[in-house]
Amino acid sequence: MKIYEVRNNKVTALSALKRRSSASQLVVVAPSGSGKSTLIYLLLNHRLIPFMKIGIGEKSQTTIIPCEFCFDERIQDEESFAIQIIKKNFAAKDIHMSIITVLMDLFGRNDCDTYDTLDAFDEKILDQVIEPEEAHYHLGQLRNEISIEELRNALESVLDYMVDNDFRAKVKQRRDELKSKKVRLPEVREMLFEEMFETMPEDKKQAYSEWLDKVGTLIEDMLLKNLGEAVCSQKMVHYSLQGEDKGTKILAALFDPFAPYSLVVDHISIACRPRQELIDIAQKTSPDLPFRFCIRDTMGLTQKGIDATSTKEGLEAALNCKADTILFLLSLEERDDTLTECCRALVEKKEELLKKSHIDTSVYVLFTKADRKVENLINKRNTGDLYINEDTYSQNIQEVLSDIEDMVSAYADVLPQEEVGWLSMRYLKDSYILKSLEGDERKRNFEPEGLFEKIVEYTMKTLRGTLPAGIKNPLFVTAIEPDKPAIQVEMDPEKIKAEIDSMKYSLSQEKDIVNGYIISAKTPRLHGRSVYSYWNNLMIGLGHTTKASVYGNFSINMKGLLKRMLTNVFTSFDKFDGSSAVKFTADNLEDDVLMEVVRTLTANNELEAGLNPALGEKNIALQRLYEFYVDFFRDESRFATLIDRIAYDLSYGNPELKQVLTNIYNNTPGYDGAMRKLQSYFRVFFGSDVFTKILISELNQVMTEMVNKSFIII
């Protein structure tokens, strides 16, 4: 069967979800309140939107579960979708950190007396635990089921232990010791509490641990009740909004930003048909291609204020979502100096990635909330009228837009190599802005079509950026199993055993390297919040550096370490090619389809030239396929992307490794002890056969995903 240049073959939402790794991946990064979730909301088709409460954060940091949306126009039914949730162990230590903060404040203010402290632990204090100010989780919907009396009772034995073991005297002594370092009293209390809690006999904290576990059970029960066994099993499941399916209930429950699921759900993937307006624009732009792409909202990755550091970290974290393109949103409501600083930071990080790592991922910068900026500037130009009306806008709109364009141009000057755009993501049909811009092409910046055109442009550029040199469009192929990759990549560990053993030895035995990530016995106790920050950064592929004056300090970036080691050992793709370690197979393609694929990729109708005809037609095609993809991965930027993705997988991203690390972090009392165990495990892991297995598995998977961006299976 030959390759078909067809466009309108239908797929189910379930198939689209299974094939998502071959679609181009856009990752949206932005400070809280810049419009990440609103952007997604505007791309969803109109049938699903009413059941999904996204895009309502308004800087309150409510959307905190990372979510990947897979849009495919070949899904004919707007009312159908497929969904998969990936769960994680209950993040009890997130709640524990909140409890420590309020408890030690109360304990200190009540003269370190157990009963006075517990009497003061009232409903208002519990609310600070249920809904912490920084909003890194939400428990408000379980408020009536979380017993304050049970928590007080559970904390009684914990506080009694502190009192019986001279907590107050130890605080005074430690504070005297640290007087020269000007450590605040609340911090000293937290320090002593953590130390004593970690060594406390299990029977003293059993009731407290059971209370935390009960909260986890409540969340799990709520998740199961609202989503059902199928989704909670972490399988991909297909639903419809009609009939007996519970699709509406699942969407409403899972996409409620105030639900408590972020404590047990790692991330969500959903496949559906995009908004029809997007499809219409895409059809005009690229009539021969089905409109399909994935966009990931990095909820939880950048829920912080905007500055140079968070900008760089956001860009780095986005790469760990396997981004083919990064879309960076910045609100025009931010201060001018802040936006300038942000843009400079983007350039610096981009140049650093290119020079140090040879990673050249496209970054598009989109300035949002232009409508609000216009309103603010119009208000400033109003010269005495009590009311702002259509005439006010008509008289001032041109100058105001010129000011905005000058601002954006100034930022664009800082970003000479980036795509920069500006628009609104709030649409009022009869607004003064639209009325005052009749006949002006800039009106599009305040209409949905302006955003849709941008997204189509970004996705098409992203798609073509993933293709091999000389290939303008992905190839349509029929496959034996349509939901599996057209081409598979397999790595033989025996062929690169020397390189793997060298890396394993360096990571687990060389003192200079090991001492860089192990917390030694001589290192003073680590601050609980430092460990908490390190863990949260580890999960998204970032490092953490402390600057404590009293606690032990560390500067550890596990992904960065793995990246350096991989780069040192595998300097280029020639290491794999020269040792014949890599193989490209096509068992999912019929022989005639394979031949057509190879001829198209290589633009060569004489595949046998220079090869022994006795090899047979299929082996000759596979040899040409091998040669083609060796050249593909020899590209410096592509190989750098491969190494970068593998480094994240070997430091946290692999599911098997993630589970082990999470078990250690969650099940080790305290934070200092958990950090030491985590880092000690890394040393064991790096020297083990499990490391080899995961390395090979991730090489196979990541290369297979990169290769199959070239194909659309029909």
GIVEN-V713905 format. One record per run of one state. SS is the DSSP state (H for helix, E for strand, - for the rest). FROM is the first residue (numbers start at 0). LEN is the number of residues. If there is no record, write none. Layout:
BEGIN
<<SS/FROM/LEN> <SS/FROM/LEN>>
END
This chain:
BEGIN
<<-/0/12> <H/12/6> <-/18/1> <H/19/3> <-/22/2> <E/24/6> <-/30/5> <H/35/8> <E/43/1> <-/44/1> <H/45/4> <-/49/3> <E/52/1> <-/53/12> <E/65/7> <-/72/7> <E/79/8> <-/87/4> <H/91/18> <-/109/4> <H/113/7> <-/120/2> <H/122/8> <-/130/9> <H/139/6> <-/145/2> <H/147/17> <-/164/2> <H/166/11> <-/177/1> <H/178/3> <-/181/3> <H/184/15> <-/199/2> <H/201/31> <-/232/4> <E/236/4> <-/240/6> <H/246/8> <-/254/1> <E/255/1> <-/256/3> <H/259/4> <-/263/1> <E/264/8> <-/272/1> <E/273/1> <-/274/1> <H/275/10> <-/285/6> <E/291/6> <-/297/10> <H/307/12> <-/319/5> <E/324/7> <-/331/4> <H/335/22> <-/357/4> <E/361/7> <-/368/1> <H/369/12> <-/381/8> <H/389/25> <-/414/4> <E/418/4> <-/422/9> <H/431/5> <-/436/4> <H/440/6> <-/446/1> <H/447/18> <-/465/9> <E/474/3> <-/477/10> <E/487/4> <-/491/1> <H/492/17> <-/509/1> <H/510/4> <-/514/13> <H/527/12> <-/539/4> <E/543/2> <-/545/9> <E/554/2> <-/556/1> <H/557/12> <-/569/4> <H/573/5> <-/578/3> <E/581/4> <-/585/5> <H/590/12> <-/602/10> <H/612/3> <-/615/1> <H/616/18> <-/634/1> <H/635/18> <-/653/1> <H/654/13> <-/667/4> <H/671/15> <-/686/2> <H/688/22> <E/710/3> <-/713/1>>
END
